[in-house]
Amino acid sequence: MIRLQPPLPERYTAAPPDDLATRIGAAKASLGEGLMILGHHYQREEVMRWADRRGDSFGLSRMAADTTSAEFIVFCGVHFMAESADILTGDLQQILLPDLTAGCSMADMADIDSVEEAWDALGAVTDVEQIVPVTYMNSSAALKAFVGRHGGAVCTSSNARAVVSWALDRGHQLLFFPDQHLGRNTAYQLGYAADAMRVWDPKRDQGGLSDADLKGATFFLWKGHCSVHQRFRPAHVEAFRAEHPDGLVFAHPECAHETVVLADEVGSTDYIIKAVDAAPLGAVIAVATEIHLVQRLAAKHPDKSIISLDPLICPCSTMFRVDAAHLCWVLEGLLEGDVRNRITVDPETALWARVALERMLEIT
């Protein structure tokens, strides 16, 4: 999805880091309780230092919803996260995203037109009344609304097992998007074998599947992935264990299944944080997730050796677009009475997306 971000004036792009920090601090102080800054775990440190709350995507949205004093909520994350915050917050609150180009490549791999086409194709061969759609939190508001309208729910990497179990109790088949890896890892976790799963390729007719596939498969896994987590491979685990036989591997469930099965611990960003906290002193830990979180964990635990599982470090390129300059630009705009980069979801979409989110909360 193309989102246009206006270029910043030179007073932001050419400003030294210390100057930006001073200006951000001054703006934050002036705005007081009317402002709340949310920082996702994958944000760079020059941004995270200003966050009033830190967390994963849905956790931050819930924090926003629980806040009544802040009129302006600056979400230092990516577009779908800001949409979720707008859906869950009150009418008097405004959600701002410092850089509109901060999207999510995985979320963009499933758009509403492609998902509706898939639903129609499935309906031409099998009974869609027996298919429950589940979308990962990393998806647009339009997709959350789609699953809301069609009796499905949203899931996170923390509660995917519970949501998928709920979906399978309601129907015989499940359409899971946009991340095939979280869907596959969850299906295996529930005891399903590979022959119960098929990958739906939105670029091919009927998802690239036969009528027999459409009638016989339990899981249709959208052909989507996280560009960061797909980098972690079994060879990385093998190399780490060869060098550190007693080392620990912690992986995010967006990693491919062949990598996940070799890890000692698998879970969401919050789960990984807690697992690192609980690891014994002196532990050597390779973490298969975004590098900014890994570096933050390493700084927090100098008594443990914490490294990225992939030695060729790769940050989330879209999350990385939120920087101190854009944060300063948004905050100084508020001081000038100019609300920049407000994210809004239309009422109809918000209604059905909220239905899907509330179903998730009821399940978990």
N, C-alpha and C positions, 0 to 999 in steps of 0.2 A: 504494500500500500504506500502510495506517495503522499508525504506530508511536507508542506512547504514551511520552512523556518526562515524568517527574514534574517539577513546578515546583521551581526551586531556592529554598533558604532565602534570606531577605533578606541574610544576611551575605555572600552571593555576588552577588545582583542589585544591591544598593546599594553594594557596595564600589567605591572609586575605583580607576582603572587601576593606579596605583602600588602600592596595597595588594595587589591581585591578583597583580601581578608579584612582589612580595616573597614572598607566600605560595607561589606556584608554584615560585619558585626554591628556597625552603626545603624544600618537599616533594620536589622533584626531587633535591636534594642528599641528603636523608635516605634516599630509596629507592635511590639509588646505582645499581650495575650491575644490580640486579634490575628496573630500569625502562628501557624504550626508548620514546621518543616519535617517531612517524612523522608527517611533514607533507607533505600533497599540495601540488603547485605552486599550486593555486587558493586555498589557505587565506589568511586575513587575517594581517597581519604580527604582530599581538598574540599569535597562536598559533604562527606559523612561527618566531619567535625562540627557541622552546623545543625545536624539533625536533632530534633527534639525527641523523635522516636525512631528506633531501628527495627527492622524485621523483614519477613518475606512479603510477597505481594499481597496476599489476602489478609495477613495479620496487620499490615499497615492500613489497609482499607477499613478494617474493623476499628482500629485505633482512631481513624478519622471519623468514623460514624459515632464513636463514643465521645467525641469532643464537641462541646457546645459553645465554648468561649471563642474559638478561633473562626473568624469569618473567612480568612484566606488560608488554604492548605496547599502548600507547595510540595508536590510529590516528586521527589528525586528518584525516579525509576524510569519506567517506559510507558508507552501510551495505554496499553490495556489495563495497567495498574491504576492509572489516573481515571480511566472510565469506570472501573469497579468502585473507586472511591466516590465518584460523582453519583453512581447508582445508590450507594448506601448512605450517603450523607443527606442532610436536610436542605431545603430549598434556599435557606439563607447562607449556606456555605458555598464557597467557590473553590474549585480545584484547578491548580495551575501546574503545568509541566514546563520546566525550564527550557527544554529544547524539543520542538515538535518532531524532529527527525529521530528522537529516541524511541524507536519501536522495538519489535521483537521479531526476528526472522522466523522463528518457529510459529508464532501466532499468525504471521502473514502467509504461512503455507496452507492455511485453510481459510477461505473467504466464504461469505454467505452464499454467493451464487454457486460455487463449487459444491458446497454441502447440500444445498437444495437440489442440485442436479443429481447428486449421489442418492439422496433420499427418494427422488422420483425413479431413478434407475433400480433401486432396491425394490420399490413398490411395484414395479412392472413384472417382477419375477417371484417375489416372496411377500409375505404378509407384514407390512410395516407396523401393524398394530402389535406385533410380537417383537419389534425391535425397539430398544431403548437407547436414545442418544445420550452420550456423556461427553462433555467438553472439559478439557483441562482448564484450569484458571488462566493459563497463558493463551488467551483467545480474546477476540474482540467482543464487545457488548452485543453485537448482532448475533454471534454464535451462541452466546449465553442465552439470548432471547429465543433463539431457535430451539434449544433443548428445553427451555421453559415451556414453550408452546406445545412441544411434542412429548411431554411427560417425562423428560429426562432431568438431569441434574449436572451441576458443576462439580469438579473434584480438584483437590490439591495434591501435591506429591506426598503430603502427610496422611490424607484420608482416602486415597484412591482405592485401597482395598475395600473399605467399608462402602463406598459409593458404588463400586462395580458389583459387589455382592448384592447390594440393594437392587441394582438394575437387573441383575440376572434372576432375582426373585420375582420381578415384574414381567419379564419377557424371556423369550428363548434365545435372542440374539442381541448383540450390543454393537453400536457404532461409536468408536472412540476416536476423538480428534483433539488437537492436531498432532500430538506426539506419539508416534508408534511405539517408542521404547518404553515410556511409562505404562502404556497399555499392555505391552507384551510382558514386562516384568511383573505387573500386577496379575495378569492371567496365570503366569507360571506360579506366582506366590499362592494363588488360590487352588493350585493343583491341576490346571489344564495343561495339555500337551500341545506341541507345535501344530498338530493336525487340526486343532480347534480354531486356529487363527489364520486370517488372510489379510494381506496388506492391500488397502484400497488406494490405487494410484489415480488421483483426480485428473491426470493428463491423458488417461486412456479410457476408451469406451468401456462402460460397465465396470470401471475401476480396474480393468485388466483381468477380470475374473469371469469364470464360466457360470452358467446357470446352476450347475451342481455346487459350485463354491458358494453361491449366494444363498442356496437353500440349506446347505449342510454346515457352514461355518458358524461358530458361536461368536467369535470376535472379528469385527472388521476394523482393522487398525489403519488409520489415515497415514499416508506416506509423508510424515513430517518428522522433524528432529530439531534438537538444539545444536547450533553450530559449534558451541563450546563443548558440551558434554559428549558429542559424538567423537571428539578427538581422542578420548581416553580408550585405549585398546588393551587387549590381553598382553601384548608384548610389553607394555609399560609396567603392568603388574609383575610380569616375570622378571624384568630387569630390576625392579625395585626389590623384589624378594631375593634375588641373587646377591644383591649388595647388602641387604638388611634382612637376614633370615627371620629375625624376631620382630620385624616391623609390622605395622598395621596399615591396612588400606581401607579408607572410608570413601564411599562412592555415592553419588546422587542417582536416583532411579531414572533420570533422563539419559543415563549412559546406556550403551548397548548391552543386551542381556549377557553376551559372552564375557563382558568385562565385569558386570554386576555379580555374576556367580563366583568370581574369584576374590571379591572384596570381603573384608571382615565385618564391616558394618555398611548398611545401605539405608539412606533416608534423605529427607528434605534438608534444606539449609539449616533450619533450626535443629533438626535431629543431629546433623553433623557437628554443629556448635556444641551441643550437649555431650556428644560422644567424645569430642576432643577434650572438653572440660573434665570428663570422667576418666580419661586415659591415665595410666600410671605415670609418675614422674620419670623423666628420662626416656619416655617412649619415642620411637621414631615413627612418624605418621605421614603417609602419602595420601593427599586428599584429591579426589577426582571431582572438582567443581571449579567455579570461576576464580581467577587468580586473586582478585582484590579481597575476597573472603579468606582465601588461604593465607595471604600476607597478613591480614588483620589477626587471624588466629595465631600465627607465628609470633607476632608482636605481643599478643596477650599472654602467651605461654612460653616465656624464654627458658623454662625448665624442661621443655619438650622440643624435639626436632620435628618441625612441621613443614612439609614441602608439597609442591604440586606433583601429582602423579605423572603428568606430562612435562618433561624438562623443557620443551619448546613452548613456553608460557603463552597462552592465548586469552586475552581479556574478552569480555562480551563487548563487541564493537559498537552495538547500539546503546547499551547501558552507558558506555564510556563517553557518549556524546554530551551527557550532562556534566558540565564542569563549573568551576568557580565563576567564570565570566558570565555564563548563562544564568546561574543562580543570582549573581549580583544584578544583572539586567532585569530580571523579574522582580526582585525585591525593591530596587530603586524605582521601577515603574509603579509599584504600589504606593510608594511615598509621593509620587507625582500624580496619583489618582488615575493611573493607567493600568488596567488589569490586563496583563499580557499572557497569551497562551492559555486562556481558560479552556478547560476540557468539559464539554457537556454531552450528555446522551439524551436523545429525544424521548419524550414521555412514554410512547408505546414500547420502544425497545427497552427502556429502563424498567417498565412494568414487568415484562416477561423475563428479563434477565434477573430481576430481583426474585421472581418466583423460583428460578433455577438455583439461585444462591441460597434462598431460604430452605429449599428442599435439602440441599447439602447440609445445612446447619441442623435440620431435623434428623437427618441420617446419622450425623456424627455427634 
